[in-house]
Amino acid sequence: MRRPIRDRRLLLVAAGAALITLLLRLPLLLQQGGLHSANSIDDGVHYAAAASLLAGRLPYRDFLFLHPPGIVLALTPFAALARLIGDADAFACARAAFILIGAASTGLVPLVLRRFGVLAGIGGAAVVATSFPIVYAERSALLEVLGAAGLLGALALLVEPATRRRRIAAGVLLGLVAVVKLPFIVPAVIVALAAGRRSPAVLAAATATATAVCAPFLVLAGGAMVRQIVFDQAGRRRTVPSAAARLEQMFPPPLPGALPTRAALLLVLALLAALVLLALLTPGARRFAVLLVADTAMLLAGPSFFGHYAVLAALPAALL
């Protein structure tokens, strides 16, 4: 049997994919004005929440925050760093760290696909590195960067033969994914269930991790936390109401302008449908098909939609 995780070629491919992805991201970063540019709103909100927590103000109780506390805790070290170098430079460091996490995520793709061979890993990493929705999301300190990295890490750990220690580690990662953004619970559960008869251990580790992270906030903030994360999110105004417009952002055609927009979208969707059917017949690939269908349906049904949300669907599409 091939030694999947110890295959030196595979590890070199993974490292090379991460490095190439980072080099591909740099021109886009410079074009947008660098690490100090104002190219998003959400990242500033996340950083401000982390700085407020350090100042003694609790999310949900003392100020509005519409997501689980994972991103706040992830950015707290950078908010602490601001006391030494100032907020602007600390925020730039946070952005740089998230860009590095995005590059590392691409490096995980060959490990996720290792049962299909090195060429499959190279192909999957190439698609992830150049997929516009993924590139767009990995430009700053956004929720989707952490969610995608955690999902890929868990998928890599659960490739058979998965030891008990790796299953527990995968469960911990999935628990962390769930406390970053509520919709990430759906792919996290799918990945855990894909472990088959070993899924109870994965789900238990994920549940314990998510509970450990959220419990202190829930105790201190009470019902305000649930109301903001669940009910206020569900009550948001529907943005991008057209399903076709959302699908165009999730699955942009590889050659924009080559065909009329609607025809290009139909072609891409037909290709994805064929890939889903093929994956359902391929052992080890079914989880990617289920992830793609479930995430796409969730993104179409959700009240709000922005470009970086598309990572949820673009990632399993790239793996397929």
For each residue, the residues with C-beta under 8 A, 3 or more apart:
1:
2: 7
3: 6 7
4: 7 10 114 115 159
5: 10 111 114
6: 3
7: 2 3 4 10 11 114 118
8: 11 12
9: 12 13 118
10: 4 5 7 13 14 110 111 114 118 121
11: 7 8 14 15
12: 8 9 15 16
13: 9 10 16 17 110 118 121 122 125
14: 10 11 17 18 107 108 109 110 111 121 125
15: 11 12 18 19 107
16: 12 13 19 20
17: 13 14 20 21 106 107 109 110 121 122 125 126 129
18: 14 15 21 22 103 104 106 107
19: 15 16 22 23 103
20: 16 17 23 24 106 129
21: 17 18 24 25 102 103 106 107 125 128 129
22: 18 19 25 26 99 100 103
23: 19 20 26
24: 20 21 27 28 129 130 135
25: 21 22 28 29 99 102 103 135 138 139
26: 22 23 29 30
27: 24 30 31
28: 24 25 31 32 135 139
29: 25 26 32 34 35 99 139
30: 26 27 33 34
31: 27 28
32: 28 29 37 39 139
33: 30 36 37 38 39
34: 29 30 37 92
35: 29 92 93 95 96
36: 33 88 91 92
37: 32 33 34
38: 33
39: 32 33 139 140
40: 43 44 139 140 142
41: 44 45
42: 45 46 142 143 308
43: 40 46 47 91 94 95 140 141 142
44: 40 41 47 48 91
45: 41 42 48 49
46: 42 43 49 50 71 72 75 141 142 143
47: 43 44 50 51 75 78 79 87 91 94 141
48: 44 45 51 52
49: 45 46 52 53 59 63 65 71 72 75
50: 46 47 53 54 71 72 73 74 75 76 78 79
51: 47 48 54 55 79 82 87
52: 48 49 55 57 59 62 63
53: 49 50 56 57 58 59 72 76 79
54: 50 51 76 79 80
55: 51 52
56: 53
57: 52 53 62 63
58: 53 61 62 217 220 221
59: 49 52 53 62 63 65 69 72 217 221 225
60: 63 64 65 217 221 224 225 228 229
61: 58 220 221 222 224 225
62: 52 57 58 59
63: 49 52 57 59 60
64: 60 228 232
65: 49 59 60 69 72 228
66: 228 229 232 233
67: 70 71 143 180 181 182 229 233
68: 71 178 179 180 181 182 213 214 229
69: 59 65 72 73 179 213 214 217
70: 67 73 74 143 146 176 179 180 181 213
71: 46 49 50 67 68 74 75 141 143 146 180 181
72: 46 49 50 53 59 65 69 75 76
73: 50 69 70 76 213
74: 50 70 71 146 180
75: 46 47 49 50 71 72 78 79 94 141
76: 50 53 54 72 73 79 80
77: 80 81
78: 47 50 75 81 82 90 91 93 94 97
79: 47 50 51 53 54 75 76 82 90
80: 54 76 77 83
81: 77 78 84 85 90 93
82: 51 78 79 85 86 87 89 90 91
83: 80
84: 81
85: 81 82 89 90 93
86: 82 89 90
87: 47 51 82 90 91
88: 36 91 92
89: 82 85 86 92 93
90: 78 79 81 82 85 86 87 93 94
91: 36 43 44 47 78 82 87 88 94 95 141
92: 34 35 36 88 89 95 96
93: 35 78 81 85 89 90 96 97
94: 43 47 75 78 90 91 97 98 141
95: 35 43 91 92 98 99 139 140 141
96: 35 92 93 99 100
97: 78 93 94 100 101 141
98: 94 95 101 102 138 140 141 142 145 146
99: 22 25 29 95 96 102 103 138 139 140
100: 22 96 97 103 104
101: 97 98 104 105 138 145 146 149
102: 21 25 98 99 105 106 134 137 138 145 148 149
103: 18 19 21 22 25 99 100 106 107 138
104: 18 100 101 107 108 149
105: 101 102 108 109 128 138 145 148 149 152
106: 17 18 20 21 102 103 109 125 128 129
107: 14 15 17 18 21 103 104 110 111 125
108: 14 104 105 111 112 149 152 153 155 156
109: 14 17 105 106 112 113 121 124 125 128 152 318 319
110: 10 13 14 17 107 113 114 118 121 122 124 125
111: 5 10 14 107 108 114 121 156 159
112: 108 109 121 124 152 155 156 159 319
113: 109 110 116 117 120 121 124 319
114: 4 5 7 10 110 111 117 118 121 159
115: 4 159 160 284
116: 113 120 121 284 285
117: 113 114 120 121
118: 7 9 10 13 110 114 121 122
119: 122 123
120: 113 116 117 123 124
121: 10 13 14 17 109 110 111 112 113 114 116 117 118 124 125
122: 13 17 110 118 119 125 126
123: 119 120 126 127
124: 109 110 112 113 120 121 127 128 318 319
125: 13 14 17 21 106 107 109 110 121 122 128 129
126: 17 122 123 129 130
127: 123 124 130 131 318
128: 21 105 106 109 124 125 131 134 315 318 319
129: 17 20 21 24 106 125 126 135
130: 24 126 127 135
131: 127 128 134 135 314 317 318
132: 135 136 252
133: 136 137 249 250 252 307 308 310 311 313 314
134: 102 128 131 137 138 148 311 314 315 318
135: 24 25 28 129 130 131 132 138 139
136: 132 133 139 307 308 310
137: 102 133 134 142 144 145 148 307 308 310 311
138: 25 98 99 101 102 103 105 134 135 142 144 145
139: 25 28 29 32 39 40 95 99 135 136 142
140: 39 40 43 95 98 99
141: 43 46 47 71 75 91 94 95 97 98 145
142: 40 42 43 46 98 137 138 139 145 308
143: 42 46 67 70 71 146 147 180 181 184
144: 137 138 147 148 181 308 309 311 312
145: 98 101 102 105 137 138 141 142 148 149
146: 70 71 74 98 101 143 149 150 176 177 180
147: 143 144 150 151 177 180 181 184 311 312
148: 102 105 134 137 144 145 151 152 311 315
149: 101 102 104 105 108 145 146 152 153
150: 146 147 153 154 173 174 176 177 180 184 188
151: 147 148 154 155 173 174 177 184 187 188 191 315
152: 105 108 109 112 148 149 155 156 315
153: 108 149 150 156 157 170 173
154: 150 151 157 158 170 171 173 174 177 188 191 192
155: 108 112 151 152 158 159 191 287
156: 108 111 112 152 153 159
157: 153 154 162 166 167 169 170 173
158: 154 155 162 166 167 170 191 194 195 202
159: 4 111 112 114 115 155 156 162 284
160: 115
161:
162: 157 158 159 166 167 170 195 198
163: 166 167
164: 167 168 201
165: 168 169
166: 157 158 162 163 169 170
167: 157 158 162 163 164 170 171 195 198 201 202 205
168: 164 165 171 172 201 202 205
169: 157 165 166 172 173 205
170: 153 154 157 158 162 166 167 173 174 191 192 195 202 205
171: 154 167 168 174 175 192 201 202 203 204 205 206 208 209
172: 168 169 175 176 205 206 209
173: 150 151 153 154 157 169 170 176 177
174: 150 151 154 170 171 177 178 188 191 192 202 205 206 209
175: 171 172 178 179 188 205 206 207 208 209 210 212 213
176: 70 146 150 172 173 179 180 209 210 213
177: 146 147 150 151 154 173 174 180 184 187 188
178: 68 174 175 182 184 185 188 206 210
179: 68 69 70 175 176 209 210 213 214
180: 67 68 70 71 74 143 146 147 150 176 177 184
181: 67 68 70 71 143 144 147 184
182: 67 68 178 185 229 230 233
183: 186 298 299 302 312
184: 143 147 150 151 177 178 180 181 187 188 312
185: 178 182 188 189
186: 183 189 190 294 295 298
187: 151 177 184 190 191 291 294 295 312 316
188: 150 151 154 174 175 177 178 184 185 191 192 206
189: 185 186 192 193 203
190: 186 187 193 194 287 290 291 294
191: 151 154 155 158 170 174 187 188 194 195 287 291
192: 154 170 171 174 188 189 195 199 202 203 206
193: 189 190 199 203
194: 158 190 191 199 286 287 290
195: 158 162 167 170 191 192 198 199 201 202
196: 199
197:
198: 162 167 195 201 202
199: 192 193 194 195 196 202 203
200: 203 204
201: 164 167 168 171 195 198 204 205
202: 158 167 168 170 171 174 192 195 198 199 205 206
203: 171 189 192 193 199 200 206 207
204: 171 200 201 207 208
205: 167 168 169 170 171 172 174 175 201 202 208 209
206: 171 172 174 175 178 188 192 202 203 209 210
207: 175 203 204 210 211
208: 171 175 204 205 211 212
209: 171 172 174 175 176 179 205 206 212 213
210: 175 176 178 179 206 207 213 214
211: 207 208 214 215
212: 175 208 209 215
213: 68 69 70 73 175 176 179 209 210
214: 68 69 179 210 211 217 218 225
215: 211 212 218 219
216: 219 220
217: 58 59 60 69 214 220 221 225
218: 214 215 221 222 225 226
219: 215 216 222
220: 58 61 216 217
221: 58 59 60 61 217 218 224 225
222: 61 218 219 225
223: 226 227
224: 60 61 221 227 228
225: 59 60 61 214 217 218 221 222 228 229
226: 218 223 229 230 231
227: 223 224 230 231 232
228: 60 64 65 66 224 225 231 232 233
229: 60 66 67 68 182 225 226 232 233
230: 182 226 227 233 234
231: 226 227 228 234 235
232: 64 66 227 228 229 235 236
233: 66 67 182 228 229 230 236 303
234: 230 231 303
235: 231 232 303
236: 232 233 239 303 304
237: 303 304
238: 241 303 304
239: 236 303 304 305 306
240: 245 246 249 305 306
241: 238 245
242: 245 246
243: 246 247 300
244: 247 248 262 265
245: 240 241 242 248 249
246: 240 242 243 249 250 299 300 305
247: 243 244 250 251 265 269 296 300
248: 244 245 251 252 261 265
249: 133 240 245 246 252 305 307 310
250: 133 246 247 296 299 310 313 314 317
251: 247 248 265 268 269 272 313 314 317
252: 132 133 248 249 256 268
253: 256 258 259 264 265 267 268
254:
255: 258 259 264
256: 252 253 264
257:
258: 253 255 264
259: 253 255 263 264 267
260: 263 264
261: 248 264 265
262: 244 265 266
263: 259 260 266 267
264: 253 255 256 258 259 260 261 267 268
265: 244 247 248 251 253 261 262 268 269
266: 262 263 269 270
267: 253 259 263 264 270 271
268: 251 252 253 264 265 271 272
269: 247 251 265 266 272 273
270: 266 267 273 274
271: 267 268 274 275
272: 251 268 269 275 276 292 317 320
273: 269 270 276 277
274: 270 271 277 278
275: 271 272 278 279 289 317 320
276: 272 273 279 280 289 292 293 320
277: 273 274 280 281
278: 274 275 281 282 285
279: 275 276 282 285 286 288 289 320
280: 276 277 285 286 289
281: 277 278
282: 278 279 285 286
283: 286
284: 115 116 159 287
285: 116 278 279 280 282 288 289 320
286: 194 279 280 282 283 289 290
287: 155 190 191 194 284 290 291
288: 279 285 291 292 316 319 320
289: 275 276 279 280 285 286 292 293 316 320
290: 190 194 286 287 293 294
291: 187 190 191 287 288 294 295 315 316 319
292: 272 276 288 289 295 296 313 316 317 320
293: 276 289 290 296 297
294: 186 187 190 290 291 297 298
295: 186 187 291 292 298 299 312 313 316
296: 247 250 292 293 299 300 313
297: 293 294 300 301
298: 183 186 294 295 301 302 312
299: 183 246 250 295 296 302 305 309 310 312 313
300: 243 246 247 296 297
301: 297 298
302: 183 298 299 305 309
303: 233 234 235 236 237 238 239
304: 236 237 238 239 309
305: 239 240 246 249 299 302 309
306: 239 240 309
307: 133 136 137 249 310
308: 42 133 136 137 142 144 311
309: 144 299 302 304 305 306 312
310: 133 136 137 249 250 299 307 313 314
311: 133 134 137 144 147 148 308 314 315
312: 144 147 183 184 187 295 298 299 309 315
313: 133 250 251 292 295 296 299 310 316 317
314: 131 133 134 250 251 310 311 317 318
315: 128 134 148 151 152 291 311 312 318 319
316: 187 288 289 291 292 295 313 319 320
317: 131 250 251 272 275 292 313 314 320
318: 109 124 127 128 131 134 314 315
319: 109 112 113 124 128 288 291 315 316
320: 272 275 276 279 285 288 289 292 316 317
